[in-house]
Amino acid sequence: MQYRTLGRTGVQVSTLVLGAMNFGAIGRTTQDEATAIVDAALEAGINLIDTADMYGEGESEEMVGKAIAGRREDIVLATKATMPMGEERNHRGASRRWLVTELDNSLRRLGVDHVDLYQIHRWDPSVSDEETLSALTDLQRSGKIRYFGSSTFPAYRLVQAQWAAREHHLSRYVTEQPSYSILQRGIESHVLPVTEEYGLGVLAWSPLASGWLSGAVREGREITTSRSKVLPERFDITIPSNRARLDAVEQLARLADESGLTMIQLALGFVTAHPAVTSAIIGPRTTEHLHAQLAAADTVLSADVLDAIDAIVAPGTDLAAHEKFDTPPALLDPALRRR
């Protein structure tokens, strides 16, 4: 396992992060299975575990808490908030009222007295940067969180938040968690230059592109990944963007074979090769999935392989741009771009 400094925090984290989204109902993972995954991940050298309040409506946090009981001091623990937690309109978002309440809920579910990294799961356009940063700064000063970061923020919001922290003399985001893979490279043109400019650590989620890069998706083969059952439209190859992804996958599979690598090694090695990226988040549902992904822990791609990837999917290109999660709201809601 390789280790890197998380932004400018001085904290050393593994280049593979254990994501716990699949713990519980989402991934049909039992507590014993989740604990076995955590055990194997820690044994392999992973030292950062990432979860969120909304994964299984708190179930993932509870399972992580039980799995790490008795060894909290050896783990860099991260969770997230702002996504809806039930139907109540104020049980979501990035207001001081909700963040203070929900952090206590997360700490209770995790069975800990603090988290190392507390992340704003999505930018909340209804709340000012000053409101959110002020609340996070107070939570940091109280000792309940060590650092805080953002997740899937548009580049311009990252910049604005940095300036707001400076203007109001508040602590700042020290990490960003964006979606990044060979098939979704758009952040190379806007988000990653900003994270480099401000020294943010980057924890990339979906490096296997929701299973497209796992090796299970190939031409002429029935697509049976767990994600394809939940979001079938993202794997319907009659849709042009999905056809483009499958064509790219076939070329990448040949490249992996020629390079003596698995598709997973190629995909994870690509993400961690970018100088702006600290770590890639993996989200195994089983220990078998975990071990297949751990095989990429020390993968370093040569310049020739990286050049070949660039020839298949050009730098800064999203093959499925409509699936991006950092699109400005006005592009999605016509009412926001009309006078």
Residue pairs with C-beta under 8 A, 6 or more apart in sequence:
1 14
1 15
1 16
1 44
1 45
1 46
1 297
1 298
2 14
2 15
2 272
2 297
2 298
3 12
3 13
3 14
3 15
3 47
4 12
4 13
4 15
4 278
4 279
5 11
5 12
5 13
5 201
5 278
6 12
6 13
6 76
6 117
6 147
6 174
6 175
6 201
6 278
7 174
7 175
7 199
7 200
7 201
7 278
8 174
8 199
8 201
9 147
9 174
9 201
11 76
11 116
11 147
12 47
13 47
13 48
13 76
13 201
13 278
13 279
14 45
14 46
14 47
14 48
14 279
14 297
15 272
15 278
15 279
15 280
15 297
16 46
16 268
16 272
16 279
16 280
16 282
16 293
16 294
16 296
16 297
17 46
17 48
17 49
17 50
17 203
17 279
17 280
17 281
17 282
18 37
18 38
18 41
18 46
18 48
18 49
18 50
18 281
18 282
18 284
19 50
19 51
19 205
19 281
19 282
19 283
20 34
20 49
20 50
20 51
20 55
20 60
20 61
20 63
20 64
20 283
21 27
21 51
21 52
21 55
21 60
21 283
22 29
22 283
22 284
22 285
23 29
23 34
23 37
23 51
23 55
23 56
23 59
23 60
23 63
23 64
24 34
24 55
24 56
24 59
24 60
24 62
24 63
25 56
25 59
26 55
26 56
26 60
27 226
27 283
27 285
28 285
29 37
29 63
29 285
29 286
31 63
31 66
31 67
33 286
33 287
34 63
34 64
34 66
34 67
35 63
35 66
35 67
36 287
37 67
37 284
37 286
37 287
37 290
38 49
38 64
38 67
38 68
39 67
40 287
40 290
40 291
40 294
41 49
41 290
41 294
42 71
42 74
42 75
44 294
44 297
45 297
47 74
47 75
47 76
48 75
48 76
48 77
48 78
48 203
48 279
49 64
49 68
49 75
49 76
49 77
49 78
50 78
50 79
50 80
50 177
50 203
50 281
51 60
51 61
51 64
51 78
51 79
51 80
51 110
52 60
52 61
52 79
52 80
52 81
52 83
52 119
52 121
53 61
53 79
53 80
53 81
53 83
53 85
53 102
53 105
53 106
53 109
54 80
54 83
54 84
54 85
54 121
55 61
57 85
57 86
58 85
58 105
58 106
58 109
61 79
61 106
61 109
61 110
62 109
62 110
64 77
64 110
65 109
65 110
65 111
65 112
66 111
68 75
68 77
69 111
72 112
76 116
76 117
77 110
77 112
77 115
77 116
77 117
78 115
78 116
78 117
78 118
78 119
78 203
79 106
79 110
79 115
79 117
79 118
79 119
80 118
80 119
80 120
80 121
80 151
80 177
81 94
81 98
81 99
81 102
81 103
81 106
81 118
81 119
81 120
81 121
82 92
82 93
82 94
82 98
82 99
82 120
82 121
82 122
82 124
83 92
83 121
83 122
84 91
84 92
85 91
85 92
85 102
85 105
90 97
90 98
91 98
91 102
92 98
93 124
93 126
93 127
94 120
94 123
94 124
94 127
94 131
94 132
95 124
95 127
95 131
95 132
95 135
96 131
96 132
96 134
96 135
99 132
99 135
99 136
99 139
100 135
100 138
100 139
103 115
103 118
103 139
103 144
103 145
104 144
106 115
107 113
107 114
107 115
107 144
113 143
113 144
114 143
114 144
114 145
114 146
115 144
115 145
115 146
116 145
116 146
116 147
117 145
117 146
117 147
117 148
117 149
117 175
118 136
118 139
118 145
118 147
118 148
118 149
119 148
119 149
119 150
119 151
119 175
119 177
120 132
120 136
120 148
120 149
120 150
120 151
120 153
120 173
121 151
121 152
122 151
122 152
122 153
122 325
123 150
123 152
123 153
123 154
123 157
123 326
124 132
125 329
128 164
129 160
129 161
129 164
129 165
130 164
130 168
130 170
133 161
133 164
133 165
133 168
133 170
133 171
133 172
134 168
134 170
136 145
136 148
136 170
136 171
137 170
137 171
139 145
139 148
140 146
140 147
140 148
140 171
147 174
147 175
148 171
148 173
148 174
149 173
149 174
149 175
149 176
149 177
149 200
149 201
149 203
150 157
150 158
150 161
150 173
150 175
150 176
150 177
151 176
151 177
151 178
151 205
152 177
152 178
152 179
152 325
152 326
153 161
153 176
153 178
153 191
153 326
154 190
154 191
154 326
154 327
154 328
155 190
155 191
155 193
155 194
155 326
158 173
158 176
158 191
158 194
158 195
158 198
158 200
159 194
159 198
161 172
161 173
162 172
162 173
162 198
164 170
165 171
165 172
165 173
166 172
172 198
173 200
174 200
174 201
175 200
175 201
175 202
175 203
175 278
176 191
176 195
176 200
176 201
176 202
176 203
177 202
177 203
177 204
177 205
177 281
178 187
178 191
178 192
178 202
178 204
178 205
178 326
179 187
179 204
179 205
179 206
179 324
179 325
180 187
180 202
180 204
180 205
180 206
180 207
180 271
180 274
180 277
181 204
181 206
181 207
181 208
181 209
181 212
181 213
181 267
181 270
181 271
182 209
182 213
182 248
182 252
182 266
182 267
182 270
182 271
182 309
182 312
182 313
183 209
183 212
183 213
183 245
183 248
183 249
183 313
183 318
183 319
183 320
184 206
184 209
184 318
184 319
184 320
184 323
184 324
185 313
185 314
185 315
185 316
185 317
185 318
186 316
186 317
186 318
186 321
186 324
187 326
188 274
188 315
188 316
189 315
189 316
191 326
192 202
192 274
192 276
192 277
193 276
194 200
195 201
195 202
195 276
196 275
196 276
201 278
201 279
202 276
202 277
202 278
202 279
203 278
203 279
203 280
203 281
204 271
204 277
204 279
204 280
204 281
205 281
205 283
206 281
207 213
207 267
207 268
207 270
207 271
207 280
207 281
207 282
208 214
208 264
208 267
208 268
208 282
209 245
209 267
210 225
210 227
210 231
210 234
211 217
211 225
211 226
211 227
211 228
212 245
212 249
213 249
213 252
213 263
213 264
213 266
213 267
214 225
214 263
214 264
214 267
215 253
215 262
215 263
215 264
216 223
216 224
216 225
217 223
217 225
217 235
217 246
217 249
218 249
218 250
218 253
219 246
219 250
223 235
225 235
226 285
227 234
227 235
228 234
228 235
233 239
234 242
234 320
234 323
235 242
236 242
237 243
237 246
241 319
241 320
241 321
241 322
242 320
244 319
245 319
245 320
248 312
248 313
248 319
249 263
251 312
252 263
252 266
252 267
252 309
252 312
253 263
255 266
255 305
255 308
255 309
255 312
256 262
256 263
256 265
256 266
259 266
259 301
259 302
259 305
261 269
261 299
262 292
262 295
262 296
264 292
264 293
264 295
264 296
265 295
265 296
265 299
266 299
266 301
266 305
266 309
267 296
268 280
268 282
268 293
268 296
268 299
269 296
269 299
269 300
269 301
270 301
270 306
270 309
271 277
271 280
272 279
272 280
272 299
273 300
273 301
273 306
282 290
282 293
284 290
284 293
301 309
313 319
318 324
329 336
330 336
330 337
331 337
